[in-house]
Amino acid sequence: MQARNSGKKLTPVMRQYEEAKAAHPDAILFFRMGDFYEMFHEDAVIAARLLDITLTSRNRGNPDEEPMAGVPHHAAAGYIARLLTFGHKVAICEQMADPSTVKGIVPRQVVRVITPGLVTDAEQLDARANHYLVAVDAAEDNTERGIALLDLSTGELSAGMIPDLASLLGELARCDPREVLVGGGLPADVKKGAGLAAPRAVLRDDEPLDDGDVAATIDGAVAEPIAAEAAVTLPLSARRAAARALRFAHKCTPGSPLPVRRIAPYDPTGAMRIDETAQVHLELVRGADGSRKGTLLETVDATVTPAGARLLRRRLLAPLLDVASIRRRLDEVQAFVENPRARAELREALAKVGDLERLSVRAVLREATPKDLGALRDGLLAAPAAVAATRSIVDAGELFGAEVDTLPELAAKLAAALVDRPPALAREGGFVREEYDAELGTQRRLARGGAEEMTKLEAELREKTGAGSLRIRFTRVFGWYIEVTKTHLGKVPPDFRRKQTVAGGERFTSDRLDELADGLENAESRALARETDIFEGLVRLVAESAERIRKLARTLASWDVAAALADVAHRQDYVRPEVDMGEALVIEGGRHPVVERLAAAGRFVPNDTTLDLGGERLWLLTGPNMAGKSTLMRQVALITILAQAGSFVPAQGARIGVVDRVLSRVGASDNVARGESTFMVEMRETATILRDATRRSLVILDEIGRGTSTYDGLAIAWAVAEHLHDAVGCRAMFATHYHELTELAQHGPGVANWSVSAREHAGDVVFLHKLVKGPASRSYGVAVARLAGVPEPVLARAKAILATLEAGAALPSGKHATMRGRTKQGSVQLDLFAKAKPDVDAAAPVLETLRAVEVERLTPLDALTFVARLKSLLPS
């Protein structure tokens, strides 16, 4: 290898460093030197800047001075986690022998490369969410696109074919990967879209991969061949993606095969599609601040195991389309609803189970600690109680499976071997029970009672020889020895060997003393070595049982989800939905699960909703701001998602005709990073909805067209509503402040006007939050502005302007002031071509403003401002 500093003579240690760095040039190398991981050259500069550690130098003051930085090895996990958040790889180069036992240079080797998508350390993982590395590939003609999802921390790998770019981006948004490998042949729009759909992911261009190498690449990364089985069920593009993920992961964990036992087929057509926009708008798993707070997941997640929490998250983001499978999940939830005692006993047992899935994988990767094995033992010991709880339910075998392997022999082995609370690090020792192993017990007793053993030996020798002056002593120079004075030298037995002559007598040793001295001097190290051997044997035993452990973990996780949803249903008064392939979506007394929980008890107003492909399938919702239009639409979407995920729902009753995708455009936002305005974002999301919606989709739209001029906005909103009704024919809810859109109800029986009611009392608006048939009569915009704290003079002026505009007055320029007129009956009608009204009295604005003001609401300062405003309105 050519060294980095080829013109300089490298020390043996730095030659080791350069060789390791050359093998991993794209990673920051943590090079173990004693109690520190050191970094050199550019790695040191980067680490010092990102980790806020001291940048020093090697050979300081010399011409060949080199940047250097280091972190303590016991605190490395925290520093590595921070580097991963910045998208860096970290290569760990360890000392492969104890420096005290090696003459010369300690051998070193890169044992692991940690990347953002390949994290297994519990401190760096979210216990309640999967941690994915995703690989994306395509056939040479780009007609097929494959995707593979690998969670190294749980050993899960799934792969499948993605039909289009929208599906790919939706999947990336759903799984929220930390790293995405992009195969060759994928167009630029795929790479750009992947970066936008998975903003927390690091994108990497992967190495070339020949079709002929796919099978060998897959099998070369795992302990047991799985390529042949995958070839039967997966298309080539999916296997290519899986091969990329496994190859990348295997290169990063060279010391052991990956904990993957199969490639599970992934079929996106089997689940409801909830694209990235809908996930954000509906706040399914992440709120506006990026946390779980205020999300659907937080509201219904009562799981008590990490694996259960991860499973629930996956189910909420990928609800089922198969009615039979949905009903099976609902049956499980209902069983726990109807058996509260079994539910409570199960949840109590599961709370002690821990994360069996990830603990077993750490054993396979040889990363397990004594603390990990202790947690695994506790989980296995708790599993039988969980099984017993489910067995107390009638027909439990049919619902939950007849046989569950709780690995009793492994649990017993770990329980017998490990102390109650094992330490986090094996090198600390003291984690194996003394009575478990005879040799370990002997060494510990020697270490504990060495002085006592020597005293006993001294007494025995004195009695045996009759030499009353015999003593056993110790010095750092000579170690342990038997000292006899000159007067008793004749009593020394022949098996004593002379060690040293001193002024007062002689010093001896014997086989018995040497054996005991050796035991005393090395008892602690021998005890630790024996513990290490036992520990490694236990880790191997767990690794051999890893697949059985993960199967048990999956079973317990599914029970955890069912019991948790039952607990939520019991506490929040949810009901079992009826799910079928019908065309109706009927919700009686529906409630928003998140808003209801945040509202005061009994304050949330339920509403009925019926969207029927054979009847009213497009609802036009009108009503004032803050009346609850958006809440109503969101609750319909969330109830549908919960039902198809297999959960009870917040309603008095629900019948859900299966929805294939939920598409939403709710809320106003811009995207500065993309250079897109609010209106541009709105139009882009609307375009996606119109392109992707099918007849079985559920679409919710809020205030389409408000980001542009009134005429343009109304025209766009009108056309979008027509397209959803005429061309797509799906179930949809369309909230709008364009009252002209209510005329669409004349379009046919598939369109219906509904409004969220409100009343004005004493100048204030009272929101009733109740759905009523027909369009809203007014928007109460000024009343809402008052609630928001807009000053009274401004409100009075707004009222006057509103009255003038609604009367059809001309603007100062003479142009028409409104596109709305009023019929003789007082209802609003579309009047795009009305002529300007004749000018009215110049003093009218002052009079209208005076009439509109509520004097009792004016502060002294407001009154002065108001008078000044009236003067400005008078003609000069």
Buried (B, 14 or more C-beta within 10 A) or exposed (E): EEBBEEEEEBEEBBBBBBBBBEBBEEBBBBBBBEEBBBBBBEBBBBBBEBBEBEEBBBEEEEEEEBBBBBBEBEEBBEBBBBBBEEBBBBBBBBBEEEEEEEEEEBEBBBBBBBBBBBBBBBEBBBBBBBBBBBBBBBBEEEEBBBBBBBBBBBBBBBBBBBEEBBBBBBBBBBBBBBBBBBBEBBEEEBBEBBBBBBEEBBBBEBEEBEEEBBBEBBBBBBBEEBBEEBBEBBBBBBBBBBBBBBBBBBBBBEEBBBBBBBBBBBEBEEBBBBBBBBBBBBBBBBBEEEEBEBBBBBBBBBBBBBBBBBBBBBBBBBBBBBBEBBBEBBBBBBBBBEBEEBBBBBBBBBEBBBBBBBBBBBBBBBBBBBBBBBBBBBBBBBBBBBBEBBEEBEEBEEBBEEEBEBBEEBBEBBBEBBBEEBBEEBEEBEBBBBEBBEEBBBBBBBBBBBEEBBEEBBEEBBEEBEBEBBBBEEEEEEBBBBBBBEEBBEBBEEEBEEBEEEEEBBBBBBEEBEEBBBBBBBBBEBBBBBBBBBBEEBBEBBBEBBBBBBBBBBBBBBBBBBBBBBBBBBEBEBBBBBBBEBBBBBBBBBBBBBBBBEEEEEEBBBBEBBBBBEEBBBBBBBBBBBBBBBBBBBBBBBBBBBBBBBBBBBBBBBBBBBBBBBBBBBBEEBEEEEEBBBBBBBBBBBEBBBEBBEEBBBBBBBBBBBBBEBEEBBBBBBEBBBBBBEEBBBBBBBBBBBBBBBBBBEEEEBBBBBBBBBEEEEBEBEBBBBBBEEBBBBBBBBBBBBEEEEBBBBBBBBBBBBBBEBBBBBEEEEEBBBBBBEEEEEEBEBBEEBEBBEEEEEEBBBEBBBEBBEEEBBEEEBBEBBEEBBEEBEEE
